[in-house]
Amino acid sequence: MAGADTSTGTQHYTRVASLLHWLIAALVLVQIGLGLTMDHVTLDDMVTFSLFQTHRALGMITLVLVVLRVVWRLRHKPPVLPASETALMRHIASMTHALLYAGQVLSPLSGWALASASSLALPLSMFGLFDWPLLPLSADGRFEDPLRLVHHWAGWGFAALIALHIGAALWHGVVMRDGLTWRIIPFSRHASKPQ
């Protein structure tokens, strides 16, 4: 469970949860950057293909880490919000976190499905080390356009949620200064206000 300082009532996420959070966050930001670059920047075909393969491989790594994070979360209760938070804010925080988890799963999963249904039938290479297994979907291209649409809008929706999440973290860290933001920082000695 999340560690708790019983003298102040302060709680923090476990170090494993914190490290997974930041590792996944870094990968997701790289993935968004790669996706935007591939969609909106004209590059040499070989460079585009390299970015495309990197994007797909990092997506699978992200999916594995997200599964690990979900398993960890199910076995380790997250810290509670302070009593000062209103019921509405608790509901918004809960819904946002649920949607963030959904985005973390849907984005790479839809990308995996898209790679599996592609008429190009390209192997999903993990940096040349091995090929990630494809899902048993028809590769005749009939599902390709719908899956591309799902992946595209899942990415944009996820990016909007991330912006909201970062905004909330900045609000708590800079404006409210209630210590909530520090709870996800690994090895942080900062404490939340007593609850």
Disulfide bonds with the S-S distance in Angstrom:
none
